[in-house]
Amino acid sequence: MTRVGQCPVCHSTYELGEDDIGHVLECDCGAVLFACHTSENAPIEVVCGSCKAEYEADPGDAGEQLDCDCGQSVVVPSVVLRQPLSADSESAWVENAVDDSAKPIDVAVVCPDCGVEYEVTLDDVGQACQCQCGCEFMIVMDESGMISADNVASPELSSRPVVTTSDESKSQSHSSAELHRTRNGASWVSRIGIASVALLLIVSIVMFVFRDQIAGGDSSEQAIAESSDREIVALSAARDIPELSAIGSDDSPHEGTTTTDAADTLLASAVPAAPAPGVNQQSESSSDLVEGVYRVPLPPIYALPTPRQGRPAITIPFNESSGKPPTYEEVFQAYQETVTLKKAADKSKSAADVESYHQKLGSTIAEMHRFHEFAILQSDAESNVATINSVRYLLAYLYFTAGRLAEAAVMGEAVARWGEKEEPSTHEAAMIALAAMQEASETHWGLAERVGELAQMQRLTLLIASRWPVDPQLDLIWMNLGFLYEAFNYPQQAGAAYLKVKDGSEQYAAAQIAAGNALWAAARRKASEDGKPIDDETHAATREILSRGLAALEESVTAISIESISARLSLAQIELNSGHPRKAESWLTGTENSVVDSIYVSGRGRSDGIEVSEVTARHIFDALFAARRQAGDQQGAQDAAAKMARVLGWSPEELASKTLTLVTGALRRAQTQSTLDDDDVAGLIELSQPFLNEGSELTPANLMWIGEAWSQIGLIASDESVAQQCAAQAAAFYRVAITHDDFPPSSLQSARLRSVQLLRASGDPVAALEMTEQVLTETPNVFALQVEAAETLQQLGIESNESSQLVAAVDGKGGGSPVWGWGKLVTTLHPLRWSESGTEAHAELLIRSQYNLAKCRVMIAKTSSDKETMRPILSDVHRMLRTLLSTMDSGDHPWRDRLEQLSVEVEQLL
């Protein structure tokens, strides 16, 4: 009888015979398929070969033709072609199925020496390979994109074996024969005990559900969104200090360059546009706050181990034969003889015994296969289902021991699906199929996209759950499947598997925590890929799962453990990401089960408590640090950073880098306030005080950034005394920066100028003048510093009402002081301003000096009691002012109003 089957991959249709049922076939597209009967209950899936439209047909329509909407006729398959070990099977049981769209395309290449064909992918291009014949060749791609094997591999290249294409399908023709005997009793195979061996392969894996996320280091994490490197961002300089933007640059001005720019005010007028150098605002692992939102670290990407070398497959002598098939007794006798030979080989270990056993194993499988083929073709096959299932069960075990994993999985699943569920052998066959699938999966380790075996395990586990819902091993199977999915970096599928573990199971608490962690990892990865925040629904779902698991765990185990640390960390991250910092902190601290007080990192000093990896410790303290920052607890955040440094064994520089984010964040938030009072400033001073030491671990750029931030928040001070405190802090940070060993000499003049301005703004003009004189002693021709010195003397004269200080501001300080005063500044700048090298900056300094010279002389005159002495001075000043005003353009000029006001004042005094 001719039947029709359709490839589920390419949708090609084939005419098949009855003897093809139960065989592994290969489609022209390369898919390995298993031919099986249609089910009386399951609908038949059929795809139109022309338009690819998908339909579901009733089992009764098998073999009939249906009319597609495109006009083509479609034959409903009467044989189901399934992929026993599909690499691109979809996991429809979870909301987000495995995406195999990026699976590498298989390409056939031929060994240039012997002509053997191999399957390779684009990832293999450039790899050195070794053929079975011993020759070496290279996988190459030509300009047209064609991939081929080229005999150019050099001897020093490490060769790697290439897996050949699947074995050719073998079909046998047989003559008709009657089944003369049914199985005598249904339980005889259950006494063999072979399934217990298969089950051990599943549950013997140590399920480190919390492996490298918590304990034992991070050696298996290929890429974790964790980096200690800090992005160096150029400081946005206040406009008084153009050189600051060139710190560390080869283009920065050389020492001695005349600085001509100067500010009208004593405080910086621009907010630093860039973060402090060394604060990486893009670090995925950082717990810094950006606009109040906690950025959770990306989940780890686990590095897959090297694929395990598969067991050598035993040769099976399938021969064409039209003779009488073996009887049931004969194949079972062959099985018993095979078992006896295996025991002898295991005991003696001799090559001869092993070879004898292997030959017997292959011939037994061949004979049993012949019996199976004849059995399913008989007219009374339905009445001999028990016998057929018994043979399939034995075949599953023999195929498994022979290293034929695909065949073992197919036969085991067939028994699990269609066997009597009360029969122990039916359940044991399912265990054999699971073991075969898992072993096959292990030979694909390192190929993250090859999870077809896991999809098969998932479907078979669902079958086991439906047929044996109270199976005591079922929860362990779900845990194992979840672990395997997680190991392949499929957290969504892992979470779905963990959630199948039933309440009341010994594994329930661990499964809930593992599921919550996996689904939280999936949510973080999706948010990163989509560029969208995690939604409230996801927060609520993962929070509920983790809380449920943690409660179940701590109900039986009160002490803190690896599992509870894992759950508490994830819950803290969820609360932070949801905007609940105090709840986040409570998951990590407290008098009982305090995570931060219970952990240590191996080799970092402390060795009591619970060992965690360095990555995990960093994530824990990052979450605590961010929670306290978000809650406004700056001192608590600083304490968290200090504790992190102790646990991780940080150097002072590393601790400074961490707390720098705290200081800069606090200063940025202060800049957004409407006003700043004494209490606000006191808190900021306490926070930034540790950096004000001569051996500060911060870079000069860091220190000056903080100094500028202090100067800017002084602009919103509630009163003059608060503003002076801010300026004093800014000057202090500049002082530490200038004395730093790494301070760039090219920026020294600008930094000193800025320090002088800040000292004056802090209400300490004497200190400002002392610093100015020190600098001018080395470089007296720096006009901007001479202007600052004259203005400082002028300020001292005004505040003390002493004409001697005003005279010094006009004529210079004298006594060997390098301070020129306004008079020399005017006479020096005037010819420079009108020379060919004159600039707008020179013009600005000149008019500024002329105005202050006139103002000082007016104040000196006003202090004189002798009007006759005062009048000539005022007359000279009046002439100078009128001359200046007459030379100015009639349009707006920044100095015109001040000059006119001063001129009116002089006229009144005259």
C-alpha positions in Angstrom: 0.0 0.0 0.0 1.3 3.4 -1.0 1.2 6.2 1.6 2.1 9.9 1.4 4.3 11.8 3.8 5.4 15.5 3.9 8.7 16.8 5.2 8.1 19.3 8.0 11.1 21.3 7.0 10.9 21.8 3.2 7.3 20.5 2.8 8.3 18.2 0.0 5.9 15.2 -0.4 7.0 11.6 -0.8 5.3 8.3 -1.6 6.2 5.7 1.0 5.5 2.1 1.4 4.3 0.2 4.5 7.9 -1.0 5.1 9.0 2.6 5.5 7.0 3.0 8.7 9.2 3.0 11.8 12.4 3.8 9.8 14.6 6.8 10.0 14.7 8.5 6.5 16.5 11.4 5.0 14.8 14.1 3.0 16.5 15.8 0.0 16.8 19.0 2.1 19.0 17.0 4.6 16.4 16.7 7.3 16.5 13.4 9.2 13.0 12.1 9.7 11.2 9.3 11.4 8.1 7.8 9.6 5.3 6.9 11.9 1.5 6.2 11.7 -0.9 9.1 12.1 -2.8 9.3 15.4 -6.5 8.7 15.6 -6.9 11.7 17.9 -4.3 14.2 16.7 -5.0 16.5 13.7 -2.7 16.2 10.7 -0.7 19.2 9.8 -0.3 19.8 6.0 1.4 22.7 4.1 0.6 23.7 0.5 3.8 23.2 -1.5 3.0 26.3 -3.7 1.8 29.0 -1.4 3.0 27.5 2.0 -0.5 27.9 3.5 -0.9 25.7 6.6 -3.9 23.5 7.3 -5.0 21.0 9.9 -6.9 18.0 8.6 -8.9 15.4 10.5 -7.2 11.9 10.8 -10.0 10.5 8.8 -9.0 12.6 5.8 -5.6 11.0 5.5 -4.8 10.3 1.9 -7.5 12.6 0.6 -7.0 15.7 -1.5 -7.9 19.2 -0.3 -8.2 22.3 -2.4 -5.9 25.2 -1.3 -7.0 28.8 -1.6 -4.3 29.2 -4.2 -6.0 26.7 -6.5 -3.5 23.8 -5.9 -4.6 20.4 -4.6 -3.0 19.3 -1.4 -2.8 15.6 -0.3 -3.3 15.0 3.4 -0.4 12.9 4.6 -1.2 9.4 5.7 2.3 9.0 7.2 3.7 11.5 9.7 7.4 12.4 9.1 8.9 13.6 12.4 12.3 15.0 13.2 13.5 12.7 16.0 16.4 15.1 16.9 15.4 18.4 15.3 17.8 21.2 15.7 15.1 23.8 15.0 12.1 22.4 16.9 10.1 25.3 18.3 9.2 25.4 22.0 5.6 26.4 21.8 5.0 25.6 25.4 6.5 29.0 26.5 5.5 32.4 25.4 8.8 33.2 23.8 9.8 30.2 21.7 13.4 29.5 20.8 14.4 31.5 17.8 16.3 29.5 15.3 16.2 32.1 12.5 19.9 32.7 13.1 20.9 29.1 12.7 23.9 28.7 10.4 23.1 27.3 7.0 24.6 23.8 6.3 26.7 23.6 3.2 28.2 20.4 1.7 31.9 20.3 0.9 34.0 17.5 -0.6 37.4 16.4 0.7 39.9 17.2 -2.1 41.7 13.9 -1.7 39.2 11.2 -1.2 35.9 12.9 -2.2 34.1 12.2 1.1 31.3 14.8 1.7 31.0 16.8 4.9 28.5 19.4 6.2 29.9 22.7 7.3 28.5 26.2 8.1 29.6 29.8 7.5 31.1 29.7 10.9 33.6 27.0 9.7 35.1 29.3 7.0 38.8 29.6 7.7 39.0 26.5 9.9 41.5 23.8 9.4 39.9 20.3 9.2 41.0 16.7 9.0 39.2 14.2 6.8 38.7 10.5 7.7 41.3 9.7 5.1 43.9 11.6 7.1 44.4 14.6 4.8 44.0 18.2 6.1 42.1 20.9 4.3 40.8 24.4 4.8 37.2 25.5 4.6 37.4 28.6 2.2 35.0 31.0 0.6 35.6 32.5 -2.9 34.7 35.9 -4.1 31.3 34.7 -5.3 30.4 33.4 -1.8 30.9 29.7 -2.7 32.2 27.6 0.2 34.5 24.7 -0.6 37.4 22.6 0.8 40.9 23.6 -0.3 43.9 21.4 0.3 45.9 24.3 1.8 45.8 23.6 5.5 49.3 24.1 7.0 50.6 21.4 9.4 50.8 23.8 12.3 47.1 24.5 12.2 45.2 22.5 14.8 42.9 20.1 13.1 39.4 19.3 14.2 37.2 16.5 13.1 34.2 17.3 10.9 31.0 15.4 11.5 29.9 13.7 8.4 26.4 13.9 7.0 23.8 11.6 8.3 23.9 7.9 7.5 22.0 6.8 4.4 18.6 5.4 5.1 18.4 1.7 4.9 15.2 0.1 3.9 14.6 -3.6 3.9 12.2 -5.7 1.8 10.8 -8.8 3.5 8.4 -11.5 2.6 5.2 -12.0 4.4 5.2 -13.9 7.6 2.8 -14.7 10.4 3.3 -13.8 14.0 2.9 -17.1 15.8 3.3 -15.9 19.4 2.4 -12.9 21.5 4.4 -11.8 24.5 3.9 -14.2 27.4 3.2 -11.8 30.2 3.6 -8.1 30.2 6.1 -7.6 33.0 9.1 -9.7 32.0 11.1 -6.9 30.5 10.6 -4.8 33.7 12.7 -7.3 35.5 15.7 -6.5 33.3 16.3 -3.3 35.2 17.8 -1.5 32.2 15.8 1.7 32.7 17.4 2.4 36.0 20.7 2.8 34.2 19.1 5.3 31.8 17.5 7.3 34.6 20.9 7.7 36.4 22.1 9.6 33.3 19.4 12.1 33.9 19.4 12.7 37.6 23.1 12.1 38.2 23.9 15.6 36.8 24.6 17.9 39.7 22.1 20.6 39.2 23.9 23.7 40.1 20.9 25.9 39.5 22.6 28.8 41.2 26.0 27.9 40.0 28.0 30.8 38.7 25.4 33.4 39.5 26.3 32.9 43.2 29.1 30.5 44.1 32.3 29.2 42.9 33.6 32.1 40.8 32.7 33.3 37.3 34.9 31.1 35.1 32.0 29.9 33.0 30.6 33.3 32.4 31.7 34.2 28.8 30.4 37.7 28.9 29.0 39.4 32.0 27.9 43.0 31.8 30.5 43.8 34.4 33.5 46.0 33.8 35.9 47.8 36.1 37.1 50.0 33.2 36.0 53.5 33.4 35.3 55.7 30.5 37.5 58.8 30.4 35.3 61.8 29.6 36.9 65.2 28.9 36.0 67.8 31.5 33.7 70.6 30.3 35.7 73.5 31.5 34.3 76.7 33.0 34.9 79.4 30.5 37.6 80.8 32.8 39.8 77.8 32.2 40.0 76.8 28.5 43.0 74.6 29.1 41.0 72.2 31.3 39.3 70.7 28.2 42.7 69.7 26.9 44.0 67.9 30.0 46.0 65.0 28.8 46.0 66.2 25.2 49.1 66.8 23.1 47.4 69.9 21.8 47.1 71.6 25.2 48.9 74.9 25.6 52.4 74.9 26.9 53.4 76.3 30.2 54.1 80.0 30.0 51.3 80.7 27.5 49.7 84.0 28.3 46.1 83.5 29.5 44.0 86.4 28.4 40.5 85.2 29.1 38.9 86.2 32.4 35.4 86.1 33.8 33.2 89.0 34.9 32.0 87.2 37.9 33.9 85.3 40.6 31.9 82.1 40.2 31.8 79.8 37.2 28.8 80.6 35.0 28.4 77.3 33.3 27.3 73.9 34.6 29.8 71.1 33.8 28.2 69.4 30.8 30.1 66.1 31.2 30.3 63.7 34.1 33.4 63.7 36.2 36.2 62.0 34.3 36.3 58.4 35.4 32.6 58.1 36.0 31.3 55.8 33.3 27.7 56.8 32.7 27.2 53.9 30.2 28.4 51.0 32.3 25.8 48.3 32.2 27.0 46.8 35.5 27.0 50.1 37.3 24.3 50.8 39.9 24.5 54.5 39.1 21.2 56.4 38.9 20.3 58.2 35.7 17.3 60.4 36.3 16.4 58.3 39.3 16.2 55.0 37.5 18.3 52.0 38.6 20.0 50.2 35.8 20.1 46.5 36.5 23.1 44.6 35.3 22.7 42.4 32.3 22.3 38.7 33.0 25.4 36.5 32.6 26.0 34.7 29.3 27.2 31.2 30.2 30.1 29.8 28.1 29.2 26.4 26.8 31.7 23.6 27.5 33.4 21.8 24.7 31.2 19.2 23.1 31.6 15.8 24.6 33.0 13.2 22.2 30.2 10.9 21.3 30.4 7.2 22.0 31.5 5.2 18.9 28.4 3.7 17.3 28.3 -0.1 17.0 28.1 -1.3 13.5 24.7 -3.0 12.7 24.8 -5.5 9.9 21.5 -4.7 8.2 21.3 -7.1 5.3 18.7 -7.5 2.6 16.9 -10.7 3.4 13.7 -12.2 2.1 13.8 -15.2 4.4 11.6 -16.1 7.3 11.9 -13.4 10.1 13.1 -14.5 13.5 10.5 -15.4 16.1 9.9 -13.6 19.3 11.6 -16.3 21.3 14.7 -16.1 19.0 15.2 -12.4 19.4 14.7 -12.5 23.1 17.2 -15.4 23.3 19.6 -13.2 21.3 19.1 -10.4 23.7 19.9 -12.7 26.7 23.0 -13.9 25.0 24.1 -10.3 24.3 23.6 -9.4 28.0 25.7 -12.4 29.0 28.5 -11.4 26.6 28.4 -7.8 28.0 28.9 -9.1 31.5 31.8 -11.2 30.4 33.4 -8.3 28.5 32.9 -5.9 31.5 34.6 -8.4 33.8 37.5 -9.5 31.6 38.1 -6.1 29.8 39.8 -8.2 27.1 39.7 -6.8 23.5 38.5 -10.2 22.2 35.5 -10.3 24.6 34.6 -6.7 23.9 34.8 -7.3 20.1 32.7 -10.5 20.5 30.1 -8.5 22.5 30.0 -5.7 20.0 29.4 -8.1 17.1 26.7 -9.8 19.0 25.1 -6.5 19.9 25.0 -5.4 16.3 23.6 -8.7 15.0 21.0 -8.8 17.8 19.8 -5.3 16.9 19.6 -6.3 13.2 17.6 -9.4 14.0 15.3 -7.6 16.4 14.8 -4.8 13.8 13.8 -7.4 11.2 11.3 -8.9 13.7 9.9 -5.4 14.4 9.5 -4.6 10.7 7.5 -7.8 10.1 5.5 -7.4 13.2 4.1 -3.9 12.3 3.2 -5.1 8.8 1.0 -8.0 9.9 -2.7 -7.8 9.5 -3.1 -8.6 13.2 -0.5 -6.0 14.3 -3.1 -4.2 16.4 -3.7 -7.3 18.4 0.0 -7.6 19.0 0.7 -4.1 20.2 2.1 -5.4 23.5 4.6 -7.6 21.6 5.6 -4.7 19.3 6.1 -2.4 22.3 8.2 -5.0 24.1 10.5 -5.3 21.1 10.7 -1.5 20.7 11.6 -1.3 24.4 14.4 -3.8 23.9 15.5 -2.0 20.8 15.6 1.4 22.7 17.9 -0.1 25.2 20.1 -1.9 22.7 20.3 1.1 20.5 21.3 3.2 23.5 24.1 0.8 24.6 25.2 0.7 20.9 25.7 4.5 20.8 22.7 4.9 18.4 21.1 7.7 20.3 18.7 8.9 17.7 17.2 5.4 17.2 17.1 4.8 20.9 15.2 8.1 21.4 12.7 7.3 18.7 12.0 3.7 19.9 11.8 4.8 23.6 9.4 7.6 22.8 7.2 5.3 20.7 6.8 3.0 23.6 6.2 5.9 26.0 3.4 7.2 23.7 1.7 4.0 22.7 2.5 1.5 25.4 0.2 0.6 28.3 1.0 3.2 30.9 0.5 0.6 33.7 3.4 -1.4 32.3 6.7 -0.5 34.0 8.5 -1.0 30.7 6.5 1.8 29.1 7.7 4.3 31.8 11.2 2.9 31.6 11.3 3.4 27.8 10.5 7.0 28.4 13.5 7.2 30.7 15.8 5.6 28.1 14.6 8.1 25.5 15.3 11.0 27.9 18.8 9.6 28.5 19.5 9.3 24.8 18.3 12.8 24.1 20.4 14.2 26.9 23.6 12.4 25.8 23.0 13.6 22.3 22.7 17.1 23.6 26.0 16.8 25.4 27.7 16.1 22.1 26.4 19.5 20.9 27.7 21.5 23.8 29.3 24.7 22.5 26.5 25.1 19.8 24.0 27.4 21.5 21.6 27.2 18.6 21.4 23.4 18.6 18.7 22.8 21.2 16.6 20.3 19.3 17.4 17.6 21.8 16.1 19.8 24.6 12.9 20.4 22.7 12.5 16.7 22.4 13.2 16.2 26.1 10.7 18.9 26.8 8.0 17.2 24.7 8.7 13.8 26.2 8.6 15.2 29.7 5.2 16.7 29.0 4.2 13.3 27.8 5.5 11.7 31.0 3.6 14.3 33.1 0.4 13.6 31.3 0.6 9.8 31.5 2.3 9.5 34.9 1.4 12.8 36.8 2.4 11.3 40.2 5.8 10.0 39.0 8.2 10.7 41.9 11.0 11.4 39.5 9.0 14.0 37.4 10.1 17.0 39.5 13.8 16.1 39.2 13.3 15.7 35.4 11.8 19.2 35.2 14.6 20.6 37.3 17.2 18.9 35.1 15.5 20.2 31.9 15.4 23.7 33.3 19.1 23.5 34.2 20.0 22.4 30.6 17.9 25.2 29.0 19.6 27.7 31.3 23.0 26.3 30.5 22.3 26.9 26.8 21.3 30.5 27.7 17.6 30.1 27.1 16.3 31.6 30.4 12.7 31.9 29.3 12.5 28.1 28.5 14.4 27.3 31.7 11.9 29.3 33.8 8.9 27.5 32.2 10.5 24.2 33.1 11.3 25.1 36.7 7.7 26.3 37.2 6.4 22.8 36.3 7.7 21.5 39.7 4.7 20.9 41.9 4.0 22.5 45.2 4.8 20.1 48.0 7.8 18.6 46.2 11.2 18.6 47.9 12.5 20.6 44.9 9.6 23.2 45.0 11.5 26.0 46.8 14.6 25.7 44.7 12.5 25.4 41.6 10.6 28.6 42.3 13.8 30.6 43.0 15.5 29.2 39.9 12.4 30.0 37.9 12.2 33.6 39.2 15.9 34.1 38.6 15.7 32.7 35.1 12.6 34.8 34.1 14.2 37.9 35.6 17.3 37.3 33.5 15.1 36.8 30.5 13.3 40.1 31.2 16.6 42.0 31.6 18.0 40.6 28.4 14.9 41.5 26.5 14.8 45.0 27.9 18.4 45.4 26.8 17.8 44.1 23.3 14.6 46.1 22.8 15.8 49.3 24.5 12.7 49.5 26.5 12.2 49.4 30.3 10.9 46.3 32.1 7.1 46.7 32.5 5.3 46.5 35.8 3.6 43.2 34.9 6.9 41.5 34.6 8.1 43.0 37.8 5.1 41.7 39.6 5.3 38.2 38.1 8.9 37.7 38.9 8.6 39.2 42.3 5.7 36.8 43.2 7.6 33.8 42.0 10.8 34.7 43.9 8.9 35.6 47.1 7.0 32.4 47.0 10.2 30.4 46.6 12.0 32.3 49.3 9.2 31.8 51.7 9.1 28.1 51.0 12.8 27.8 51.5 13.1 29.8 54.7 10.1 27.9 56.1 12.3 24.8 56.3 15.8 26.3 56.4 16.0 29.4 58.5 19.7 30.1 58.0 20.7 32.1 54.9 21.9 30.0 52.0 23.1 30.3 48.4 19.6 29.9 47.2 18.2 32.6 49.5 21.0 35.0 48.5 20.2 34.4 44.9 16.5 35.2 45.5 17.2 38.2 47.7 19.5 39.8 45.2 17.0 39.4 42.3 14.2 40.8 44.5 16.4 43.8 45.5 17.1 44.5 41.8 13.4 44.2 41.0 12.4 46.7 43.7 15.1 49.1 42.6 14.0 48.8 39.0 10.4 49.5 40.2 11.4 52.6 42.1 11.2 51.1 45.7 14.7 51.6 47.2 13.7 51.0 50.8 12.2 47.6 49.9 15.3 46.8 47.9 17.5 47.6 50.9 15.4 45.4 53.2 16.0 42.3 51.0 19.8 42.7 51.5 20.1 43.9 55.1 18.5 43.4 58.4 19.3 41.8 61.7 18.4 38.3 60.4 19.5 36.8 57.1 21.5 39.9 56.2 23.0 39.2 52.8 25.7 41.9 52.9 26.9 40.6 56.4 27.0 36.9 55.4 29.0 36.8 52.2 32.7 36.7 51.4 34.9 36.3 48.3 37.6 33.7 48.4 41.1 35.1 48.6 39.9 38.5 49.8 40.7 38.1 53.5 37.6 37.0 55.3 36.7 33.3 55.0 33.6 32.8 57.2 30.1 32.9 56.0 28.9 32.0 52.5 31.4 32.2 49.6 30.2 34.0 46.5 31.9 35.0 43.3 33.4 38.4 42.9 30.7 39.3 40.3 27.9 38.3 42.7 29.4 40.3 45.5 29.7 43.3 43.3 26.1 43.0 42.2 24.9 42.7 45.8 26.7 45.8 47.0 25.9 47.7 43.8 22.2 47.2 44.6 22.6 48.2 48.2 24.7 51.3 47.1 22.0 52.3 44.6 19.1 51.7 47.0 20.6 54.0 49.6 21.4 56.6 47.0 18.0 56.5 45.5 16.5 56.9 49.0 18.7 59.9 49.7 20.9 58.2 52.3 24.3 59.4 51.2 26.1 58.3 54.3 24.6 54.9 54.1 25.6 54.6 50.4 29.2 55.6 51.4 29.1 52.9 54.1 28.0 50.4 51.5 30.9 51.4 49.2 33.4 51.0 52.1 32.0 47.5 53.0 32.2 46.6 49.3 35.8 47.6 49.3 36.5 45.3 52.3 34.7 42.3 50.9 36.3 42.6 47.4 39.7 43.7 48.6 39.7 46.9 46.7 42.6 49.3 46.6 42.0 52.9 47.7 41.9 53.9 44.0 39.1 51.5 43.3 37.1 52.7 46.3 37.6 56.3 45.2 36.2 55.4 41.8 33.1 54.0 43.4 32.5 56.8 45.9 33.2 59.3 43.1 29.8 58.4 41.6 28.2 59.1 45.0 29.8 62.5 45.2 29.1 63.6 41.7 25.5 62.3 41.9 24.9 64.3 45.1 26.4 67.5 43.5 24.3 67.0 40.4 21.1 66.7 42.4 22.0 69.7 44.4 22.2 71.7 41.2 18.6 70.9 40.5 17.4 72.4 43.8 15.8 75.9 43.8 18.0 76.9 46.8 20.7 75.6 49.0 20.9 76.2 52.8 23.5 75.4 55.5 22.2 71.9 56.2 22.4 71.0 52.5 26.0 72.2 52.3 27.0 70.5 55.5 25.8 67.1 54.1 27.7 67.7 50.8 30.8 68.7 52.7 30.8 65.6 54.8 30.3 63.4 51.7 33.1 65.0 49.7 35.5 65.6 52.6 37.4 62.2 52.2 38.8 63.4 48.8 40.3 66.5 50.2 43.7 65.1 51.1 47.1 65.6 49.5 47.3 61.9 48.5 43.8 61.9 46.9 43.2 58.8 44.7 41.2 60.9 42.3 42.7 62.3 39.1 43.2 66.0 38.7 40.3 66.1 36.2 38.0 64.4 38.8 39.0 66.9 41.5 38.5 70.0 39.3 35.2 68.7 38.1 34.0 68.5 41.7 35.5 71.9 42.3 33.5 73.4 39.5 30.4 71.7 40.6 30.8 73.3 44.1 31.2 76.7 42.5 28.0 76.3 40.5 25.8 75.2 43.4 27.0 78.3 45.2 24.9 80.3 42.7 21.7 78.9 44.3 22.9 79.5 47.8 20.3 80.8 50.2 22.6 83.6 51.5 26.1 85.0 51.1 27.7 82.8 53.8 26.5 79.6 52.2 27.8 80.8 48.8 31.2 81.5 50.4 31.2 78.0 51.9 30.6 76.6 48.4 33.4 78.7 46.9 35.7 77.6 49.7 35.0 73.9 48.9 35.6 74.6 45.2 39.0 76.3 46.0 40.0 73.4 48.2 39.4 70.8 45.5 41.4 73.0 43.0 44.2 73.2 45.6 44.4 69.4 45.9 44.2 69.0 42.1 47.1 71.4 41.6 49.4 69.6 44.1 48.6 66.2 42.5 51.7 64.5 41.0 49.8 63.9 37.7 48.6 67.4 37.2 49.4 68.4 33.6 51.8 71.4 33.5 50.1 72.9 30.5 47.0 73.6 32.6 48.7 74.9 35.6 48.2 78.6 34.9 44.5 78.3 34.2 43.9 76.2 37.3 45.8 78.7 39.5 43.8 81.6 38.0 40.6 79.7 38.8 41.8 79.0 42.3 42.4 82.7 42.9 38.9 83.5 41.7 37.4 80.9 44.0 39.4 82.1 47.0 38.2 85.6 46.5 34.6 84.4 46.2 35.1 82.4 49.4 35.7 85.7 51.3 39.5 85.2 51.6 41.1 87.8 49.4 44.4 87.6 51.4 44.9 84.0 50.5 43.9 84.8 46.9 46.6 87.5 46.7 49.3 85.3 48.3 48.6 82.6 45.6 48.6 85.2 42.9 52.0 86.6 44.0 53.5 83.1 44.1 52.5 82.4 40.5 53.4 85.9 39.2 56.9 85.5 40.7 57.4 82.7 38.2 55.4 84.1 35.3 54.9 87.9 35.7 53.6 88.4 32.2 50.3 86.5 32.6 47.8 89.4 32.1 44.8 87.5 33.5 46.6 86.9 36.8 47.8 90.5 37.0 44.2 91.6 36.6 43.1 89.2 39.4 45.9 90.6 41.7 44.9 94.2 41.0 41.2 93.4 41.7 42.2 91.6 44.9 44.1 94.7 46.1 41.1 96.8 45.1 38.8 94.5 47.1 41.0 94.7 50.1 41.1 98.5 49.9 37.3 98.7 49.6 36.7 96.3 52.5 39.3 98.0 54.8 38.6 101.6 53.5 42.4 102.1 53.4 43.7 104.2 50.5 47.1 102.4 50.7 45.6 99.3 49.3 43.8 101.3 46.6 47.1 103.0 45.7 48.7 99.5 45.5 46.0 98.4 43.2 46.8 101.4 40.9 50.6 101.6 41.1 51.5 98.0 42.1 52.3 96.6 45.5 55.9 97.6 45.5 58.6 96.1 47.7 59.8 93.7 45.1 56.2 92.3 44.5 55.5 91.1 41.0 52.0 92.7 41.1 51.8 95.5 38.5 48.6 97.3 39.4 46.1 98.9 37.0 48.5 101.6 35.8 51.1 99.3 34.4 48.4 97.0 33.0 46.9 99.9 31.0 50.3 101.1 29.7 51.3 97.6 28.7 48.0 96.5 27.2 47.3 99.7 25.2 50.1 99.3 22.6 49.4 95.5 22.4 45.7 96.1 21.9 46.4 98.3 18.8 49.3 96.2 17.4 49.0 93.7 14.6 49.0 90.9 17.2 46.2 92.5 19.3 43.1 90.4 19.9 39.6 90.9 21.3 40.8 89.4 24.5 43.4 92.1 24.8 40.7 94.7 24.1 38.6 93.3 26.9 41.4 93.3 29.4 42.4 96.8 28.4 38.9 98.4 28.9 38.5 96.4 32.1 41.9 97.8 33.4 41.0 101.3 32.3 37.7 101.3 34.1 39.2 99.9 37.3 42.1 102.3 37.2 39.6 105.2 37.0 37.4 103.7 39.7 40.4 103.3 42.1 41.6 106.8 41.5 38.1 108.2 42.2 38.0 106.2 45.5 41.4 107.5 46.4 40.3 111.0 45.7 37.2 110.6 47.8 39.3 109.5 50.8 41.3 112.7 50.7 40.2 115.5 53.0 42.0 118.1 50.8 39.6 119.1 48.0 42.4 120.9 46.2 44.4 117.7 46.0 41.3 115.8 45.0 40.2 118.1 42.1 43.2 117.5 39.7 42.8 113.7 40.1 39.1 113.8 39.4 39.7 116.1 36.4 42.2 113.7 34.9 39.8 110.8 35.5 37.0 112.7 33.9 39.0 113.5 30.7 40.0 109.8 30.5 36.4 108.7 30.8 35.1 111.1 28.2 37.9 110.1 25.8 37.1 106.4 26.3 33.4 107.0 25.7 34.1 109.1 22.6 36.1 106.2 21.0 33.4 103.6 21.6 30.9 102.7 18.9 27.4 104.3 19.3 25.9 100.8 19.6 25.7 98.7 22.8 29.0 98.1 24.5 29.3 95.9 27.6 31.4 98.6 29.4 29.6 101.8 28.2 27.0 101.9 31.0 29.6 101.5 33.8 31.8 104.1 32.3 29.0 106.6 31.9 27.8 106.0 35.5 31.4 106.6 36.8 31.6 109.7 34.6 28.4 111.1 36.1 29.8 110.4 39.6 33.0 112.2 38.8 31.1 115.2 37.5 29.1 115.4 40.7 32.3 115.3 42.8 33.8 118.1 40.7 
